[in-house]
Every structure is written in structure tokens, then in C-alpha cells.
Amino acid sequence: MDILTVIDDLRKLAVEQPRTLLIPGLTWGLHQEEIDMQIVKIKSMLPDEVKAAVVTVRESDRILEASREDAKSTIDNARREAERLIAEAKVESDRIVEQARLQQERMVSENEVLKLAKAQSEEIRNAADRDAVQMRRGAEKYAVDVLSQLEGVVGKVMTTIERGKQDLKAPEPTTAAVLTLREREKVRA
């Protein structure tokens, strides 16, 4: 919530939707037209930098939300890609294992051939497992790289937000603002 929104909300509460007593136009001892005039004065006295900072903060919020959506989409895409790669590796691994099993069955008749088939089957299975692990690591590295890039973008957005917050820190009230406060006190009395 920014300062302009707060001022507009104050105006709605004090002028547009006041709680009135039995006398129309009299709001809990305050005069609606005077309150409205003071709020307009406050808004006109705000420096252009504050108004620009409000726009910057709103834009930063929009960018941050877009970045969050991009991050979610990127993570989802990376997750789907990793799952696809793992599924492909599993299918390939199963195919290789099935080939090894068929080959093993053909060689059962001779003892020496059987030993060789078992060794080859184990070697193929180990190779398939290594390939599956490498594919998974590659998919995870891809996801980490994407998240690192996203972290950089979000860091830039956070820096912009912090700069906007610093710009919004208001200086001490001016003499005119103090006089306006005194005028309000007179109106209340």
C-alpha cells in the first residue's frame, strides 16, 4: 500500500462515507468540506519524487509478480523435462536389460557362454544405471541454472524495491505542514 492510496482511503472515510450525527454535513465534530480541502492540499504538496516512487513501487510489484510466475513456469518446465529424461532413461534401461536377458537365455546351454552373458548383462545394466544417473544430474543442473538466473532477476527487482522504499522516506514536516496541522486543531476546537 502506498501513500497516495492511504490518502485516498482517508478521503473516502472522512468525506465520501462519513458517520454522521443527526445534523447533515457534520461528521463527528469535523466539517466534511474542510477535511476534503485539507486532503487535497496534502496530495498537492507531495513532491513529484514521492509520486514517481509510488509508480516505481507499483511497477516493481508488477515485475516481481511476473518474475514469480516466470519462476514457477520455469521450475515446472524443468521438472517436466527432468521427468521426461528420467522416463526415457528408464525405458532405454529396460530395453537394454530385456535385450541382455534374451541374450542370456540363448546362451544358457554352455557354461562358459553363460558366464560371459551374465557378465555382459551386469555390465550393460551398470552402464544403463550410470546413464540414467547422468541424465538425472543433467536435468537437475539445468533446473539449478534456471533458478540461479531467476535469482539474479529477483535480486535486481528487490534492489529496485529497496531503492523505491528509500526514496519514499519522507523528510521532516515543513513549516507549511505544521501550520496546516495548527489550522486543523483550530477547526476541531
N, C-alpha and C positions, 0 to 999 in steps of 0.2 A: 504494500500500500504506500503511495507517495503522498507528498504534502498537498498537492492540488486535489487529490481525491478526498483527503481529510477535510479540507476547506469546503469542498462541495457537499460532503456529508453533513458538516456543521450547518451549512446554509439550509439544507433540507430539513434538518431537525428544528432549527430556530425559526425559519421563515415559511417553508412550504408545508410542514406537518407539525405545527406547534401544538402544545397542550394549552388550550385557552381556559381562562376562568369564565365567569359569567359575562364579562364585558368583551365584545368582539374587538380584535386588534390588540388586546392586552394579553401578553403571554408571560405568565408567572412574574409579573412586575417589570418585564422588558418590552420595549416597543419594537415591533417587527421591522418597520421601515428603517429604524436606526441600526438594528442588527444587520440587516441586509446591506446597508450603506457601508458599515464597518468591514464586513466580509469582502465587499467589492474593493475597498481601499487596500485591504491586506493582499489580495490577489494582484492588484496593480503595482504594489510596492515590492513584490517578489522580484529579485534580479532575474534577468534573462538566463543566466547561468543555471539557476535553480530549475527553471522551466526546461532548459536544454538537458539538464541532468535527469529530470523526470523522464524525458523522452528516451534518453540513453538507457536508463534503468529498464524501462518498458521493452526497449529493443533487446537489451541483454537477456531479459526474461524470455523473450520470444526465441532468441538464439539458443539459450540454454535448453528450452523445451525441445526445439528442433534437434539439438545435439543429443538429448536423451533419446529421442525417437530414432535418430540415426544409429546411436549406440545399440539400442535394443534390436533394431533391424540387422545391424552388422553381426551382433552376437548370435542372433537366430540363424542368419545365413552361415556363419562359421560353424555353428553347431550342426546344422543340416549337412554341410559339406563334410564335416568330420564323420558324421554318422554314415554318410554315403560312402566315404573312403573305407571306413571300417567294414561296412557291409560288403563292398567289393573285395576287400582283402579276405574276408571270411569265405565268400563264395569261391574265390581263387584257391584259398587254402583247402576248402572242402573238395574242390575238383582235383587238386594235386594229391590229396590224401586218398581219394577214391581211385585215382589212377595207380597210385602206389599199391593200394590194396588189391586191385585187379592184377597188377603185375606180380604181386606176391603169390596170389593163388595159382597163377600159371607156373610158377617156379617151385611149387611145393614138392614135386616129385623127387627132386635131387637135394640132398642135404647141403652141399656146398652152394648151390644156387639159392636155396632158401636163406642161408646166412647172408649172402650178398643182397638179396631182396630186402631182408629186414633192415640191414644197414642203410641201404638206399632209401627205404621208406622213412626211416628215422631222420635221415639227412634232409630229405625233402620236407618232412614235417617241420623240422627245426628251421629250415630256410623260409618256409611259409610263415611260421610264427615270427621270425625276425622281420620279414617283410611287413607283416601286419603291425608289429610294434613300430617300425619305422614310419609307416603310413599314419598311424595314430599320432606319433610325435610330430610329424609334419603338419597335421591338421591342428594340433594344439599350438604349435609355434605360430601358425597362421593366425589363430584366434588371439594369441598374446600380442602379436604385431599389430593387429587391427585395434585391439583395446589400448595399446600404447599410443597409437596415433590419435585415437579418440580422447585419451587422457590429455594429450597436448592441446587439442582443440578446446576441451572443457577448461583447462588451465588458463588459456587465453581469455575465455569468457569470464572466468572468475576474476581475473585481473581487471577486466573492464568493469565488472560489477563493483569491485573494491574501489576503483578509481571514481566511479559514479557516487558511491557512498561518501567518499572523502569530499567530493565536490558539494554534496548536499549538506554537509555540516554547516549550520547557519552561524554567521558572526553574531556578536553581541547586538542587542536591540539598539536601533538608532534613536536619537532624541525624538524624532517624529513619532516613532512607535511608542515611546514612553508617554508622549503627550496624548496619543490616541488611547492608551490604557487609562490615563487620568480622566480623559473625557468620558470613557465608559463608566468609570467609577462615579462620576458626577451624574450620569444618566440613571444609574442604579439608585443613587441616593435620592 
